């Protein structure tokens, strides 16, 4: 498949049709994983990976994905690039565009990603910024499709911080017509513009009550209460104990509800070990699916 957009920065760049096709393409690649490895679809293609933040799943899934597709990666730490000595994002983008076929960047400020995409002539993928995490949303919705076989008439309960992962997830729900209820402490709501825009296409409800949010939920999701770009050591105290996903809270969701977490998890804070390691948890499928959605995304952006 071919995406009309040059870049993936938020999820909103993709139409509903493209989003659904990308999820199905990801599932197809997963099922045909061995066969795909034998076909170097991205032979001689190179992906530059810019990291300003720590990474496990993003780094490994993109690197292994390119390897399996016959391509190459160049791992670049922003602290070791000329950008750290004052070279502009614009000049960095123009230079890299002369060397590589695509760029993925995992950074703090979303404005960095926007500038990079504006001045690069090759596709730019947001591997995470302080505002959005579109790659995670693709893997999340793929995991839901695998386990629930559909999107419509499903309810996601997001518990915790209305952060970058939550913002992109809301866009993902708008593309799939999946209902989402977001329970956050007052002052920790997701981006209001994202909520407003997505509410035109699906149900997006905000609440401060986790118990009401998980009622009749098909999927319960959470994330860390302190993201990489947050420095307030007392931030977690504002979420505990009410916003912890534990056995008691999961019991209020549907009997066949699944639990999801983008990882890394701070066990016994946003989620208990009994839940993340329990029978309703699909977090390891979710983590694996980063690989398959990344491959589908790269193939689609590079018009293969």
N, C-alpha and C positions, 0 to 999 in steps of 0.2 A: 504494500500500500504506500501511497504518497501523501504526506501531510501538506496542506496549503501554506502553513506557517513556516517561516525560516527557523524560528527559535521556539523553545519551550521555557517560559519564564514563570508562569503562574498556574497553568492548566486552562485558563480562560481563553487562551489563543486557539484552542482546539474546539471545533464544532461538536455537537452531541453525536453526530454520525461518525465523525472521525474518532472520537473518544471510544465509542462502542466497538468500532472496527479495530482500534489499537488494542483493546482488551482481548478481543477474540484472536487477534494476531499473536498476542503474547501467549495465550493458552495453546495455540497451535504450535508455536515454537517450543514450548515446554514439552508437549507430547512428542514432538519430532526432534528432541534435543540431540540425540545421537546422529541422526541424519544431517542436522544443521551443522554439526561440528565437522562433518565430512565435506561440506560445501563452503569454501572460503568466500562467502558473499561480500565481505569487506576486505578482500585481499588488497594489500598495498595502501589501505586507508589508515590514517593516523588520527588519534583523538588526543588532544592536549587536555590534561586534567590539572586545574588550578585549585590549590587548597590553601585557604586561609583559616580553616577550622579543622579540628580533629575529625577523623572519619574511619569507619570500619566497613559498613555495608555499601556505602556509595563508592568508595575507592575500589573495594574488591569486586563488586558486581560489574562496574564499568570495565575494569581491567580484564577480568575473566571473560566478560561478554565480548569484548573486542578480540581477545585471543581466540575464543571459540569460533568467531566469524572470520578469522584469518587476518585481522587487522593488528594494529600496534597502538600502544599508549605511551605518552610521555608524562610522567608524574612531575609536577612543578609545585614547589612550595612558594607562596607569595613572598615569604620572608627571605627567600634565596634568589628572588628575581630582581631585576632593576626597578620594578615597581616600588620595592622597599626603599629605594634610594631616590625616589621622586619621579620616576617615569610615569606618565599619565596612563590612565586606563585606556584612553583613546589610542595612544601610540602602541600600547601592549596589544590591543585588539588587532590593529592594522598589521603589526609585525607577525603575530601568530597566524593570521589569515594567509600569509605567504608561505607558511610551512606545513600547516595541518589541514585536515578536512572537516574537523568539528572541534568544539571546545565545550568542556563541562567545568563549571566553577562552583566551588563550595565556599561561601564567603559570609561576612557579617552583614554588610549593608546591601539592601536590594538595589540601591542606585548603582552600585558597582556592576551588577549583572546587566542592568538596563543600558549603561554606557557601553559595556562590552559588546552587547548584542547590536547596538546602534552602529558601532564603528567596525565590527567584524564583518567580513564578507562570507564567512562560513557559518553554519548553524551553531548557536550557543544554547546550552542546556543549563538550567539552574539546578545544581546538585544540592542546594539548600542555601537560603538566605534568611535573614531575620524576619522576613515577611511571608515567604512561601516555600513550599517543598513539593513541587509537582511530581517529581519522580516517585516519592513515597505514595502519593495519591493513586498513581497508576497501579502500583503493586497492591495497595489496599483494595481497590475496586476489583482487581483481578482475583484476589483471594476471596472476596465476597461472592463473585460470580462462580468460582469453583465450588464453594461450599453451599451456596444458597441457590445456584442455578438461575438466578434472575436478579433484577434490581428493583423493578416496580413493586410497590406494596411492601417494601422492606423499610424498617425503621432502625436508624443508627442512633445510639446514645453516646455522645462524646462527653466525657467526665474530666474536668480539670481546667487546664489553661487554654484559652482561646488563642493559641499561638500560630506559628507559621504552618505547621502541619494541619492544624484545624482550618486555616484559611483556604488552603488548596483543596482540602477534603470537601469543604462546602461547595467549591466550584465543581468538584467531581460529582457530587450529589446532584447538582443542577443539570449536569450532562446526562445523568442516568435516571433522573426523576426518582431518586431515593430520598425518603424523608430523613431529616436529621434534627435531633434535639440536642442542644448544647448547654450543659450545666457547668457554670463557672461561678466563682465568688464574684461579688460585685466589683467591677473595675478591671476584670480580667477577660472581658468579652472579646470575641474575634473582631476583625476589621468590619466596621458597620457598612462600608461601601460594598464589601464582598457579600455580606448578608442581604443587603438591599437588592443587589443585582441578581443574586441567585434565587431569591424569593419569588421572582417572576416565573420560575420554571419548576420549583419544587417547594415543599414545606421546610422552612428553616425556623425553628423555634428556639428561643433563648430562655433560660431559667437559672435560678440560683439553687434549685432543689435537685440533687442527684437522684433521689428516690423516685420522684415523679418522672424524671428523664428516662430512667431505665425501665419504667413500667411498659410491658408489652414490647420491649426492644428485641430485635433480631440479632443485633450486633452491639456489643459494648466496647468502646474504644477509649484509650487514655494515652497520655504521654507524660514525660517528666514535668515536674512543676517548676524546675529551674533549667531553662535552656542554656546553651553555651554562651549566648550573648547577655544573659542575666547575671548580675553580680551580687544581688541582695541576698545575704546569707539567711535572712529571716523570712524569705519569700515563702518557703515551704510551710511555715507555720500557719499561713493564711488559708491553706488548703486542707490541713489535717485537723481532725480525723474525718471530717464530713465527705471529702472528695476522694477518699481512698477506695479503689475498686477491690472489694474483698468478697468473701463467700456470701455474706449477708446481703450485699448490694446485688450480686449476680443472681441471687434467688428471686429478686423482684423482676428480672427480665424473663423472657419466654424460656420454657424448659430447654428448647433446642438452640438457645442463643449462643453465639460464639464470642470469644474475647480476643481483641486485637490490640497490639502495641507496636509502634514503629521501631522501638529499641534505640538506644540502650535504656534498660529499665533500672530504676532505683527501687529495688525490692523492699517491701515493707514501708514504702512511702506512697507512691501513686497506685501501687498494686501489691498485693500479697503474693508470696511464693505459691500458696495453695491455689490461687487463680491462674497465675501465669504458667504454672506447671500442671494445671488441672486438665480434665478431659474436654472442657469447653474452649481451651486455648488453641488458637491456630497461628500463634506468633512466629513459629518456625517456618510454616508455609509462607507466611507473609514476608519473612526475611528472604527466603529463597526466591520468591517471585520478583524481588528487585532485579535479579539477574535476567529473568525472562522479559520483563517489561522494558528494561534498559536496552536489550538487544532489539526488541521490536521498535523502540523509539529511534535508535540509531539507524536501523534499516529504513525506516519511514522518512526520516529527515534527510538521509543521504540518497533517497530515491532508488533504492535497490529493489 
